[in-house]
Amino acid sequence: MKRERIGILGGSFDPPQIGHLILAEYTCEALDIDHILFVPVADHPVKRDELRLPIAHRLAMLQLAICDNPKFSVSRVDIDRAGPHYSADTVKLLRAQYPDAELYFVMGGDNLRDLPTWERPPELYCCCRLAVMKRADEDIRTDMHDDILPGLSSQVDIVDVPMLSVWLSSTYVVSRLRADRSIRYLVPDNVLGYIQDNNLYR
């Protein structure tokens, strides 16, 4: 019997945008993943000074963004505990919650490239596989860090998605909002409505 496969997609989601949803959907398809856990971080160890909104708004928008996909849900693992929140700790906690599942930590190619700078990377990839989305212009390989992170290459699955070469970012969405430009189709309609109703990012 096939073990359940669960993807873990962490981020600040400030705000959630369609790139996050495309990334999750393509990961499910490419790696036969059954469910994606979106893990909003309350206290980002790297982007602590860049977060624009408190977790309550970011969580509300994320729940709106994924509400129509039964494969997607929100995990509060990094909300209901003190920070800073490192990925290695997050995955250990989720491993305890889902002991029988195969876990996949979903990341972009830039994250794989920067992995040696992360906090305790071996503790991360020893607890799960890394599902790495590769854009057409990225030079990444499964073995690119084997000299300093032994065993990493056997834990990496690269998903080649050329269409994501033009990639959205939450920062880009906010820059358009602050310039009073449209973000329609860059975020789900219900997220756009929430932003407008609460006069966010202005």
Backbone as CSV, one residue per row, in Angstrom:
resi,resn,N_x,N_y,N_z,CA_x,CA_y,CA_z,C_x,C_y,C_z
1,MET,0.840,-1.196,0.000,0.000,0.000,0.000,0.871,1.240,0.000
2,LYS,0.565,2.181,-0.870,1.354,3.404,-1.001,1.211,4.283,0.238
3,ARG,2.341,4.721,0.755,2.323,5.665,1.864,1.828,7.019,1.388
4,GLU,1.121,7.715,2.254,0.665,9.059,1.911,1.873,9.970,1.711
5,ARG,1.816,10.765,0.665,2.878,11.733,0.409,2.358,13.132,0.717
6,ILE,3.077,13.834,1.569,2.662,15.166,2.006,3.753,16.172,1.647
7,GLY,3.369,17.221,0.957,4.286,18.308,0.642,4.185,19.405,1.689
8,ILE,5.299,20.051,1.949,5.371,21.138,2.932,5.837,22.391,2.194
9,LEU,4.980,23.392,2.131,5.321,24.642,1.446,5.269,25.780,2.456
10,GLY,6.434,26.209,2.894,6.510,27.280,3.880,6.737,28.626,3.225
11,GLY,6.451,29.668,3.978,6.694,31.012,3.465,6.004,32.056,4.321
12,SER,6.280,33.296,3.995,5.624,34.388,4.719,4.222,34.648,4.165
13,PHE,4.005,34.340,2.874,2.698,34.537,2.237,2.186,35.952,2.521
14,ASP,2.952,36.912,2.072,2.734,38.320,2.421,2.692,39.208,1.165
15,PRO,1.637,39.058,0.314,0.464,38.189,0.443,0.657,36.880,-0.323
16,PRO,-0.252,35.906,-0.147,-0.243,34.719,-1.015,-0.629,35.125,-2.424
17,GLN,0.050,34.563,-3.429,-0.245,34.918,-4.818,-0.271,33.644,-5.658
18,ILE,-0.643,33.787,-6.920,-0.907,32.591,-7.722,0.350,31.747,-7.940
19,GLY,1.526,32.343,-7.839,2.749,31.564,-7.962,2.832,30.490,-6.894
20,HIS,2.410,30.813,-5.671,2.404,29.814,-4.601,1.481,28.651,-4.945
21,LEU,0.325,28.980,-5.519,-0.659,27.943,-5.843,-0.189,27.086,-7.006
22,ILE,0.422,27.713,-8.010,0.961,26.957,-9.151,2.065,26.018,-8.672
23,LEU,2.946,26.518,-7.826,4.039,25.710,-7.294,3.498,24.480,-6.577
24,ALA,2.478,24.669,-5.744,1.903,23.554,-5.004,1.223,22.555,-5.937
25,GLU,0.464,23.056,-6.894,-0.272,22.167,-7.802,0.675,21.352,-8.673
26,TYR,1.715,21.979,-9.207,2.656,21.271,-10.069,3.469,20.249,-9.285
27,THR,3.762,20.554,-8.023,4.483,19.596,-7.197,3.638,18.350,-6.963
28,CYS,2.357,18.548,-6.683,1.455,17.402,-6.500,1.450,16.522,-7.741
29,GLU,1.345,17.144,-8.898,1.264,16.402,-10.147,2.568,15.673,-10.460
30,ALA,3.689,16.365,-10.312,4.977,15.807,-10.725,5.443,14.672,-9.821
31,LEU,5.169,14.768,-8.528,5.712,13.803,-7.569,4.628,12.937,-6.933
32,ASP,3.426,12.973,-7.489,2.319,12.153,-6.991,2.087,12.402,-5.509
33,ILE,2.085,13.680,-5.150,1.869,14.067,-3.755,0.374,14.174,-3.492
34,ASP,-0.045,13.663,-2.343,-1.464,13.597,-2.012,-1.995,14.889,-1.411
35,HIS,-1.141,15.595,-0.697,-1.630,16.756,0.047,-0.489,17.747,0.250
36,ILE,-0.814,19.026,0.206,0.178,20.071,0.465,-0.214,20.821,1.726
37,LEU,0.715,20.915,2.655,0.548,21.746,3.839,1.210,23.097,3.588
38,PHE,0.433,24.156,3.613,0.979,25.505,3.538,1.317,25.929,4.968
39,VAL,2.565,26.320,5.173,3.050,26.605,6.526,3.471,28.071,6.622
40,PRO,2.551,28.948,7.013,2.943,30.359,7.161,3.824,30.543,8.379
41,VAL,4.875,31.287,8.211,5.819,31.513,9.305,5.436,32.795,10.025
42,ALA,5.348,32.713,11.341,5.001,33.895,12.125,6.231,34.760,12.386
43,ASP,7.372,34.106,12.552,8.617,34.814,12.880,9.713,34.282,11.968
44,HIS,9.901,34.950,10.834,10.866,34.486,9.829,12.278,34.877,10.249
45,PRO,13.199,33.908,10.390,14.539,34.231,10.883,15.357,35.087,9.923
46,VAL,15.012,35.060,8.626,15.748,35.843,7.632,15.000,37.114,7.259
47,LYS,13.675,37.006,7.097,12.873,38.140,6.628,12.165,38.872,7.762
48,ARG,12.705,38.767,8.958,12.025,39.338,10.127,11.727,40.812,9.931
49,ASP,12.624,41.555,9.304,12.426,42.996,9.113,11.677,43.322,7.832
50,GLU,11.329,42.283,7.039,10.681,42.522,5.761,9.182,42.228,5.782
51,LEU,8.712,41.546,6.831,7.296,41.210,6.890,6.472,42.488,6.960
52,ARG,5.474,42.550,6.091,4.684,43.767,5.991,3.408,43.710,6.814
53,LEU,2.872,42.498,7.015,1.603,42.355,7.724,1.740,41.370,8.880
54,PRO,0.952,41.539,9.933,0.946,40.554,11.025,0.364,39.232,10.553
55,ILE,0.638,38.194,11.318,0.255,36.841,10.918,-1.256,36.691,10.758
56,ALA,-2.045,37.427,11.511,-3.507,37.277,11.413,-4.002,37.577,10.005
57,HIS,-3.520,38.647,9.396,-3.917,38.988,8.025,-3.364,37.971,7.030
58,ARG,-2.099,37.592,7.204,-1.492,36.662,6.255,-2.177,35.291,6.305
59,LEU,-2.536,34.863,7.493,-3.228,33.592,7.654,-4.621,33.648,7.024
60,ALA,-5.339,34.740,7.251,-6.687,34.884,6.668,-6.633,34.851,5.148
61,MET,-5.669,35.545,4.554,-5.542,35.556,3.092,-5.163,34.185,2.558
62,LEU,-4.262,33.493,3.262,-3.842,32.168,2.812,-5.016,31.193,2.839
63,GLN,-5.827,31.247,3.873,-6.989,30.361,3.953,-7.965,30.644,2.813
64,LEU,-8.121,31.904,2.454,-8.969,32.254,1.319,-8.373,31.722,0.015
65,ALA,-7.061,31.831,-0.123,-6.392,31.454,-1.373,-6.522,29.969,-1.684
66,ILE,-6.548,29.132,-0.658,-6.522,27.676,-0.897,-7.860,27.001,-0.642
67,CYS,-8.891,27.772,-0.310,-10.132,27.176,0.186,-10.840,26.280,-0.825
68,ASP,-10.566,26.454,-2.124,-11.301,25.668,-3.121,-10.530,24.436,-3.597
69,ASN,-9.400,24.125,-2.964,-8.620,22.961,-3.367,-8.530,21.977,-2.199
70,PRO,-9.196,20.820,-2.298,-9.192,19.868,-1.182,-7.826,19.259,-0.885
71,LYS,-6.871,19.412,-1.810,-5.523,18.896,-1.571,-4.677,19.850,-0.735
72,PHE,-5.155,21.050,-0.515,-4.383,22.068,0.184,-4.976,22.326,1.571
73,SER,-4.110,22.521,2.552,-4.558,22.961,3.873,-3.445,23.761,4.539
74,VAL,-3.805,24.453,5.620,-2.864,25.277,6.362,-2.426,24.545,7.623
75,SER,-1.133,24.557,7.880,-0.599,24.045,9.146,-0.198,25.231,10.019
76,ARG,-0.540,25.151,11.290,-0.204,26.215,12.243,1.075,25.899,13.019
77,VAL,1.867,24.958,12.513,3.028,24.498,13.267,4.001,25.629,13.589
78,ASP,4.093,26.640,12.707,4.993,27.763,12.963,4.260,28.993,13.486
79,ILE,2.972,28.833,13.783,2.206,29.931,14.356,2.052,29.735,15.855
80,ASP,1.812,28.495,16.249,1.490,28.195,17.641,2.714,27.863,18.490
81,ARG,3.870,28.368,18.099,5.075,28.176,18.923,5.960,29.399,18.769
82,ALA,6.824,29.602,19.737,7.708,30.758,19.709,8.742,30.621,18.601
83,GLY,9.131,31.742,18.018,10.146,31.751,16.978,11.521,32.054,17.543
84,PRO,12.525,32.210,16.685,12.419,32.137,15.216,12.157,30.714,14.734
85,HIS,11.590,30.606,13.527,11.174,29.318,12.986,12.128,28.878,11.881
86,TYR,12.882,27.826,12.149,13.798,27.269,11.167,13.178,26.030,10.532
87,SER,13.450,25.832,9.256,12.831,24.733,8.508,13.145,23.372,9.121
88,ALA,14.354,23.197,9.629,14.721,21.915,10.227,13.808,21.578,11.401
89,ASP,13.481,22.574,12.211,12.594,22.341,13.354,11.160,22.091,12.893
90,THR,10.725,22.857,11.897,9.367,22.701,11.374,9.142,21.284,10.875
91,VAL,10.087,20.779,10.086,9.929,19.443,9.513,9.960,18.372,10.602
92,LYS,10.775,18.543,11.624,10.790,17.574,12.719,9.430,17.501,13.411
93,LEU,8.809,18.641,13.609,7.494,18.660,14.251,6.441,18.018,13.357
94,LEU,6.520,18.282,12.063,5.556,17.675,11.138,5.805,16.177,10.990
95,ARG,7.056,15.763,11.078,7.372,14.339,11.053,6.703,13.628,12.233
96,ALA,6.684,14.280,13.390,6.027,13.695,14.555,4.507,13.638,14.369
97,GLN,3.951,14.627,13.656,2.507,14.654,13.414,2.080,13.631,12.366
98,TYR,2.962,13.376,11.409,2.645,12.459,10.301,3.729,11.379,10.208
99,PRO,3.824,10.503,11.195,4.942,9.545,11.260,4.949,8.519,10.128
100,ASP,3.792,8.270,9.524,3.718,7.238,8.488,3.770,7.801,7.066
101,ALA,3.861,9.107,6.935,3.828,9.729,5.611,5.232,9.957,5.071
102,GLU,5.326,10.039,3.746,6.539,10.521,3.095,6.431,12.033,2.987
103,LEU,7.388,12.743,3.538,7.347,14.198,3.542,8.256,14.770,2.459
104,TYR,7.754,15.801,1.784,8.507,16.508,0.749,8.510,17.984,1.088
105,PHE,9.696,18.533,1.265,9.826,19.960,1.540,9.944,20.681,0.200
106,VAL,8.955,21.496,-0.116,8.871,22.140,-1.427,9.650,23.451,-1.414
107,MET,10.518,23.628,-2.393,11.327,24.844,-2.460,11.638,25.195,-3.907
108,GLY,12.071,26.411,-4.116,12.530,26.850,-5.423,14.004,26.528,-5.614
109,GLY,14.460,26.625,-6.850,15.860,26.349,-7.141,16.814,27.274,-6.412
110,ASP,16.389,28.507,-6.170,17.249,29.449,-5.453,17.481,28.974,-4.021
111,ASN,16.465,28.323,-3.433,16.630,27.789,-2.078,17.631,26.636,-2.042
112,LEU,17.586,25.777,-3.070,18.581,24.696,-3.122,19.983,25.273,-3.273
113,ARG,20.113,26.269,-4.095,21.424,26.896,-4.288,21.965,27.475,-2.981
114,ASP,21.065,28.059,-2.159,21.486,28.713,-0.919,21.442,27.792,0.292
115,LEU,21.102,26.526,0.094,20.885,25.622,1.221,22.051,25.564,2.208
116,PRO,23.309,25.614,1.764,24.409,25.556,2.748,24.386,26.699,3.755
117,THR,23.698,27.788,3.447,23.642,28.919,4.379,22.489,28.802,5.374
118,TRP,21.637,27.790,5.192,20.490,27.618,6.082,20.935,27.094,7.445
119,GLU,20.048,27.182,8.407,20.310,26.659,9.747,20.161,25.139,9.755
120,ARG,21.245,24.409,10.043,21.248,22.950,10.178,20.602,22.218,9.001
121,PRO,21.084,22.438,7.772,20.453,21.790,6.612,20.427,20.262,6.667
122,PRO,21.453,19.560,7.194,21.345,18.096,7.228,20.153,17.597,8.039
123,GLU,19.792,18.334,9.093,18.632,17.932,9.893,17.344,18.068,9.091
124,LEU,17.351,18.954,8.110,16.178,19.124,7.242,16.059,17.955,6.275
125,TYR,17.117,17.719,5.476,16.963,16.721,4.421,17.094,15.287,4.920
126,CYS,17.459,15.096,6.168,17.425,13.742,6.740,16.012,13.354,7.178
127,CYS,15.132,14.369,7.338,13.756,14.108,7.782,12.769,14.038,6.623
128,CYS,13.179,14.479,5.443,12.244,14.537,4.322,13.024,14.612,3.016
129,ARG,12.310,14.489,1.923,12.899,14.738,0.617,12.703,16.206,0.272
130,LEU,13.547,16.716,-0.614,13.425,18.092,-1.070,12.844,18.096,-2.478
131,ALA,11.704,18.721,-2.648,11.073,18.862,-3.961,11.437,20.237,-4.498
132,VAL,12.336,20.274,-5.471,12.912,21.527,-5.948,12.360,21.859,-7.336
133,MET,11.705,23.001,-7.439,11.155,23.448,-8.713,12.221,24.221,-9.479
134,LYS,12.557,23.740,-10.663,13.623,24.341,-11.471,13.045,25.165,-12.606
135,ARG,13.443,26.421,-12.652,13.046,27.287,-13.760,14.029,27.091,-14.918
136,ALA,13.617,27.524,-16.097,14.417,27.284,-17.301,15.800,27.925,-17.205
137,ASP,15.916,29.044,-16.495,17.176,29.782,-16.472,18.062,29.415,-15.282
138,GLU,17.701,28.392,-14.518,18.458,28.064,-13.315,19.453,26.934,-13.555
139,ASP,20.652,27.112,-13.052,21.693,26.097,-13.136,21.787,25.402,-11.788
140,ILE,20.938,24.401,-11.599,20.957,23.657,-10.345,21.036,22.163,-10.661
141,ARG,21.674,21.418,-9.760,21.824,19.974,-9.906,21.618,19.328,-8.543
142,THR,21.231,18.076,-8.552,21.030,17.379,-7.287,22.329,17.255,-6.493
143,ASP,23.462,17.165,-7.197,24.750,16.935,-6.516,25.560,18.207,-6.303
144,MET,24.956,19.361,-6.442,25.732,20.603,-6.438,26.369,20.924,-5.077
145,HIS,25.900,20.305,-4.003,26.467,20.579,-2.682,27.007,19.326,-1.999
146,ASP,27.209,18.260,-2.752,27.620,17.008,-2.115,28.965,17.109,-1.407
147,ASP,29.799,18.054,-1.799,31.099,18.189,-1.150,30.975,18.725,0.276
148,ILE,29.909,19.489,0.540,29.751,20.061,1.882,28.511,19.547,2.609
149,LEU,27.581,18.950,1.851,26.373,18.381,2.454,26.240,16.929,1.994
150,PRO,26.993,16.026,2.600,26.987,14.619,2.159,25.583,14.000,2.211
151,GLY,25.270,13.267,1.156,23.994,12.579,1.101,22.835,13.400,0.591
152,LEU,23.065,14.691,0.357,21.972,15.559,-0.087,21.396,15.111,-1.425
153,SER,22.248,14.763,-2.373,21.779,14.483,-3.736,20.757,13.353,-3.774
154,SER,20.862,12.393,-2.866,19.916,11.279,-2.865,18.561,11.669,-2.295
155,GLN,18.470,12.867,-1.746,17.224,13.324,-1.120,16.519,14.406,-1.940
156,VAL,17.024,14.706,-3.131,16.481,15.810,-3.931,15.741,15.289,-5.155
157,ASP,14.548,15.796,-5.365,13.790,15.565,-6.597,13.635,16.909,-7.299
158,ILE,14.189,17.022,-8.495,14.077,18.268,-9.250,12.914,18.167,-10.227
159,VAL,12.023,19.124,-10.154,10.865,19.199,-11.042,11.113,20.351,-12.017
160,ASP,11.254,20.013,-13.281,11.589,21.002,-14.306,10.306,21.666,-14.792
161,VAL,10.172,22.966,-14.526,8.964,23.699,-14.906,9.371,24.968,-15.650
162,PRO,9.633,24.877,-16.963,10.089,26.046,-17.715,9.122,27.218,-17.665
163,MET,7.809,26.942,-17.573,6.835,28.029,-17.613,6.956,28.957,-16.409
164,LEU,7.613,28.488,-15.343,7.752,29.327,-14.168,8.974,30.231,-14.238
165,SER,9.593,30.325,-15.424,10.745,31.205,-15.566,10.358,32.663,-15.343
166,VAL,9.142,33.014,-15.726,8.626,34.329,-15.383,7.863,34.130,-14.074
167,TRP,8.531,34.423,-12.989,8.004,34.043,-11.680,7.495,35.265,-10.938
168,LEU,6.348,35.133,-10.328,5.790,36.196,-9.517,6.414,36.168,-8.130
169,SER,6.311,37.269,-7.461,6.727,37.318,-6.070,5.736,38.186,-5.312
170,SER,5.626,37.932,-4.017,4.760,38.758,-3.183,5.253,40.199,-3.165
171,THR,6.573,40.383,-3.213,7.134,41.739,-3.239,6.665,42.495,-4.469
172,TYR,6.613,41.803,-5.613,6.141,42.441,-6.843,4.674,42.826,-6.713
173,VAL,3.876,41.936,-6.134,2.456,42.233,-5.931,2.296,43.487,-5.078
174,VAL,3.039,43.572,-3.980,2.932,44.727,-3.092,3.408,45.998,-3.791
175,SER,4.454,45.890,-4.597,4.948,47.082,-5.300,3.889,47.638,-6.242
176,ARG,3.123,46.764,-6.883,2.044,47.226,-7.760,0.915,47.863,-6.950
177,LEU,0.594,47.274,-5.815,-0.440,47.859,-4.965,-0.048,49.261,-4.520
178,ARG,1.203,49.409,-4.116,1.648,50.717,-3.610,1.773,51.762,-4.712
179,ALA,1.876,51.279,-5.945,1.889,52.194,-7.089,0.482,52.394,-7.649
180,ASP,-0.517,51.877,-6.939,-1.913,51.979,-7.352,-2.141,51.345,-8.718
181,ARG,-1.519,50.190,-8.923,-1.684,49.445,-10.168,-2.424,48.135,-9.880
182,SER,-3.011,47.556,-10.913,-3.843,46.371,-10.751,-3.007,45.137,-10.367
183,ILE,-3.580,44.332,-9.466,-2.997,43.023,-9.182,-4.005,41.919,-9.519
184,ARG,-5.008,42.278,-10.289,-5.986,41.271,-10.690,-5.281,40.164,-11.478
185,TYR,-5.633,38.920,-11.182,-5.057,37.705,-11.752,-3.672,37.377,-11.187
186,LEU,-3.096,38.250,-10.382,-1.834,37.916,-9.705,-2.098,37.249,-8.367
187,VAL,-3.279,37.516,-7.805,-3.721,36.867,-6.570,-5.135,36.355,-6.815
188,PRO,-5.586,35.360,-6.064,-6.969,34.921,-6.208,-7.936,36.068,-5.936
189,ASP,-9.096,36.019,-6.549,-10.063,37.108,-6.423,-10.456,37.366,-4.977
190,ASN,-10.616,36.290,-4.189,-11.025,36.511,-2.803,-9.914,37.139,-1.963
191,VAL,-8.667,36.870,-2.331,-7.546,37.539,-1.656,-7.510,39.011,-2.039
192,LEU,-7.748,39.306,-3.303,-7.809,40.698,-3.746,-8.902,41.437,-2.981
193,GLY,-10.062,40.804,-2.843,-11.151,41.432,-2.104,-10.779,41.697,-0.655
194,TYR,-10.076,40.763,-0.036,-9.649,40.943,1.355,-8.672,42.115,1.472
195,ILE,-7.740,42.196,0.548,-6.764,43.297,0.561,-7.478,44.632,0.430
196,GLN,-8.430,44.701,-0.499,-9.164,45.951,-0.710,-10.043,46.294,0.485
197,ASP,-10.753,45.308,1.032,-11.654,45.559,2.157,-10.908,46.038,3.396
198,ASN,-9.674,45.560,3.555,-8.890,45.927,4.741,-7.851,47.003,4.466
199,ASN,-7.847,47.525,3.254,-6.933,48.615,2.859,-5.482,48.263,3.213
200,LEU,-5.051,47.065,2.757,-3.718,46.581,3.101,-2.680,47.021,2.082
201,TYR,-1.453,47.157,2.549,-0.268,47.429,1.723,-0.266,48.830,1.118
202,ARG,-1.182,49.674,1.463,-1.225,51.010,0.888,-0.263,51.936,1.601
